[in-house]
């Protein structure tokens, strides 16, 4: 749904299950990524160590070498390539273990392909910003909406939009993912800093308030769209 074609990032997929590997490959290639898949932990470690990849999608449980062992080895030798862990282990302590071991994100199986793409794109943006020594653009723009990250000022059609701190963080995250579906889980982890599923309706409430404020009391068209059973999308194109 983005306005620009995807960049040809190279992704290494380490997954021993043929069906899951095929599913990941199909999702990535459909969005313009170059993909290499390997079925074992030892092959994954070898390719991740010696190959030039922009990110790694790493299965948590592999028959020959545990995913966390691969991750620890990569970090110990100084490899900072973003790693997204895939796992059927959904307990909070398992997610924490994965993140503490050096994982950049943790996605539980079964997963939605769009969420996989959105999370991977987020990691690629962060790694690119880190390599450039910056978080990205100082002023974000979508149509007649602007957000200045230096002053935290938000304007639409030349009018100031007053936002609460959480609403501002929510808007900045959405604008940095313009044109992508952002899931509630992503918002919980990135805006609320919750790395587990939460039954709270706080996200829906904040999005509703933000949507109303950005429409300037209903005078302008809403920019944030709810994607049924997926999450939210802020339009990147007029």
C-alpha positions as CSV (number, residue, x, y, z in Angstrom):
1,X,0.0,0.0,0.0
2,X,3.0,2.4,0.0
3,X,3.4,5.0,-2.7
4,X,6.9,3.9,-3.6
5,X,8.1,0.5,-4.7
6,X,10.0,-1.5,-2.1
7,X,13.8,-1.3,-2.0
8,X,15.6,-4.5,-2.9
9,X,16.8,-5.4,0.6
10,X,18.4,-8.8,1.0
11,X,16.8,-11.0,3.7
12,X,18.1,-14.2,5.2
13,X,15.4,-16.6,6.4
14,X,16.5,-19.4,8.8
15,X,13.5,-21.8,9.1
16,X,13.5,-25.6,9.2
17,X,9.8,-26.0,8.5
18,X,9.3,-26.1,4.7
19,X,5.7,-24.7,4.9
20,X,6.7,-21.8,7.1
21,X,9.8,-21.1,5.0
22,X,7.7,-21.0,1.9
23,X,5.1,-18.7,3.5
24,X,7.8,-16.2,4.7
25,X,9.5,-16.2,1.3
26,X,6.3,-15.6,-0.5
27,X,5.3,-12.7,1.8
28,X,8.8,-11.1,1.4
29,X,9.1,-11.5,-2.3
30,X,5.6,-10.1,-2.9
31,X,6.9,-6.9,-1.3
32,X,10.1,-6.7,-3.4
33,X,12.6,-8.3,-1.0
34,X,15.4,-10.6,-2.2
35,X,15.2,-13.7,-0.1
36,X,17.6,-16.5,0.7
37,X,16.2,-19.4,2.8
38,X,18.3,-22.0,4.7
39,X,16.8,-24.9,6.7
40,X,19.3,-25.4,9.5
41,X,20.8,-23.4,12.3
42,X,24.4,-24.1,11.2
43,X,23.7,-23.0,7.7
44,X,22.0,-19.9,9.0
45,X,24.9,-19.0,11.3
46,X,27.3,-19.5,8.4
47,X,25.3,-17.4,6.0
48,X,24.5,-14.7,8.5
49,X,28.2,-14.5,9.5
50,X,29.7,-14.4,6.0
51,X,26.9,-13.0,3.8
52,X,25.8,-9.5,3.2
53,X,22.2,-9.3,4.4
54,X,20.1,-6.3,5.5
55,X,18.1,-8.4,8.0
56,X,17.6,-11.9,9.3
57,X,14.3,-13.7,10.0
58,X,15.3,-16.4,12.5
59,X,13.2,-19.3,13.7
60,X,13.5,-19.7,17.5
61,X,13.5,-23.5,17.6
62,X,15.8,-25.2,15.1
63,X,16.7,-28.9,15.3
64,X,20.5,-28.6,15.2
65,X,21.2,-25.2,16.7
66,X,18.9,-23.1,18.8
67,X,18.0,-19.7,17.4
68,X,19.1,-17.8,20.5
69,X,22.5,-19.5,20.3
70,X,22.8,-18.2,16.7
71,X,21.8,-14.8,17.8
72,X,24.2,-14.7,20.7
73,X,27.1,-15.8,18.4
74,X,26.3,-13.0,15.9
75,X,26.2,-10.3,18.6
76,X,29.4,-11.6,20.2
77,X,31.3,-11.3,17.0
78,X,30.0,-7.8,16.4
79,X,27.3,-8.5,13.8
80,X,24.6,-5.9,14.2
81,X,22.3,-7.0,11.4
82,X,18.7,-6.7,12.5
83,X,17.2,-10.0,13.6
84,X,13.5,-10.7,13.8
85,X,12.8,-13.8,15.8
86,X,9.9,-16.1,14.7
87,X,8.6,-18.5,17.4
88,X,5.7,-20.6,18.5
89,X,6.7,-19.8,22.1
90,X,4.4,-17.0,23.0
91,X,5.0,-16.7,26.8
92,X,6.2,-13.3,28.0
93,X,9.4,-14.7,29.5
94,X,10.3,-16.3,26.2
95,X,9.8,-13.0,24.3
96,X,12.0,-11.3,26.9
97,X,14.7,-13.9,26.5
98,X,14.7,-13.4,22.8
99,X,14.9,-9.6,23.1
100,X,17.6,-9.8,25.8
101,X,19.7,-12.2,23.6
102,X,20.0,-9.4,21.0
103,X,16.8,-9.9,19.0
104,X,15.4,-6.7,17.5
105,X,11.8,-8.0,17.4
106,X,9.9,-11.1,18.2
107,X,6.9,-12.3,16.2
108,X,4.8,-15.3,17.4
109,X,3.6,-18.0,15.1
110,X,1.2,-18.2,13.4
111,X,1.7,-14.7,12.1
112,X,0.1,-12.4,9.6
113,X,2.2,-11.7,6.5
114,X,1.4,-8.0,6.5
115,X,2.6,-7.8,10.1
116,X,5.8,-9.5,9.3
117,X,6.4,-7.0,6.5
118,X,5.6,-4.0,8.6
119,X,7.8,-5.2,11.5
120,X,10.7,-6.0,9.1
121,X,10.4,-2.6,7.4
122,X,10.5,-0.9,10.8
123,X,13.7,-2.7,11.7
124,X,15.3,-1.8,8.3
125,X,14.4,1.9,8.9
126,X,15.8,1.9,12.4
127,X,19.1,0.3,11.3
128,X,19.4,2.7,8.4
129,X,18.8,5.7,10.7
130,X,21.4,4.3,13.2
131,X,23.9,3.9,10.3
132,X,23.3,7.5,9.3
133,X,23.6,8.7,12.9
134,X,20.0,10.1,12.9
135,X,16.5,9.0,13.6
136,X,15.3,10.1,10.2
137,X,13.6,13.2,8.9
138,X,13.1,16.0,11.3
139,X,9.8,17.1,9.7
140,X,7.3,14.5,8.6
141,X,4.7,15.4,6.0
142,X,1.6,13.6,4.7
143,X,-0.5,15.8,2.5
144,X,-1.5,18.9,4.4
145,X,-0.4,17.3,7.8
146,X,3.1,18.1,9.2
147,X,4.8,17.0,12.3
148,X,8.1,18.6,13.5
149,X,10.0,16.2,15.7
150,X,12.3,18.9,17.0
151,X,9.5,21.1,18.4
152,X,6.8,18.4,18.6
153,X,4.5,20.8,16.7
154,X,1.7,19.3,14.6
155,X,-0.3,21.3,12.0
156,X,-2.9,20.4,9.5
157,X,-3.9,22.8,6.7
158,X,-2.0,25.5,8.5
159,X,-3.8,25.1,11.8
160,X,-2.1,23.9,15.0
161,X,-3.3,20.5,16.3
162,X,-2.9,20.2,20.1
163,X,-2.0,16.6,21.1
164,X,-1.4,14.9,24.4
165,X,2.0,13.2,24.7
166,X,0.7,9.7,24.0
167,X,-1.3,11.0,21.0
168,X,1.8,12.7,19.6
169,X,3.9,9.5,20.0
170,X,1.1,7.5,18.3
171,X,0.9,10.0,15.4
172,X,4.7,10.0,14.9
173,X,4.8,6.2,14.8
174,X,2.0,6.1,12.2
175,X,3.6,8.8,10.1
176,X,7.0,7.0,10.1
177,X,5.1,4.0,8.8
178,X,3.0,5.9,6.3
179,X,1.4,3.7,3.8
180,X,1.8,0.6,5.9
181,X,-0.7,-1.3,8.1
182,X,0.3,-0.8,11.7
183,X,-1.0,-3.5,14.0
184,X,-2.2,-3.0,17.6
185,X,0.7,-5.3,18.8
186,X,3.2,-3.0,17.1
187,X,1.6,0.1,18.8
188,X,1.6,-1.7,22.2
189,X,5.3,-2.5,21.9
190,X,6.5,0.7,20.3
191,X,4.3,3.4,21.8
192,X,3.2,1.8,25.0
193,X,6.3,-0.3,25.6
194,X,4.3,-3.4,26.3
195,X,5.9,-6.6,24.9
196,X,2.9,-8.8,25.4
197,X,-0.8,-9.0,24.3
198,X,-3.0,-6.6,26.3
199,X,-6.8,-6.7,26.4
200,X,-6.9,-2.9,26.9
201,X,-8.9,-0.7,24.5
202,X,-6.6,2.2,25.1
203,X,-5.2,2.0,21.6
204,X,-8.6,2.2,20.0
205,X,-9.5,5.1,22.2
206,X,-6.3,7.1,21.5
207,X,-6.6,6.4,17.7
208,X,-10.3,7.6,17.8
209,X,-9.3,10.8,19.6
210,X,-6.3,11.4,17.3
211,X,-8.5,10.9,14.2
212,X,-11.0,13.4,15.5
213,X,-8.3,16.0,16.3
214,X,-6.6,15.6,12.9
215,X,-10.0,16.2,11.1
216,X,-10.2,19.5,12.9
217,X,-13.5,18.7,14.4
218,X,-14.9,17.0,11.3
219,X,-14.1,19.9,8.9
220,X,-11.4,17.8,7.1
221,X,-11.4,14.3,5.9
222,X,-9.9,11.7,8.3
223,X,-6.3,10.6,7.6
224,X,-6.2,7.4,9.8
225,X,-8.1,4.4,8.4
226,X,-9.0,1.3,10.4
227,X,-8.1,-1.9,8.5
228,X,-10.5,-4.6,9.7
229,X,-8.8,-7.4,11.7
230,X,-5.4,-5.9,11.0
231,X,-4.7,-2.5,12.5
232,X,-4.4,1.1,11.3
233,X,-3.2,2.9,8.2
234,X,-2.4,6.6,7.7
235,X,-2.6,7.6,4.1
236,X,0.7,8.4,2.5
237,X,-0.8,9.5,-0.8
238,X,-3.4,12.1,-1.7
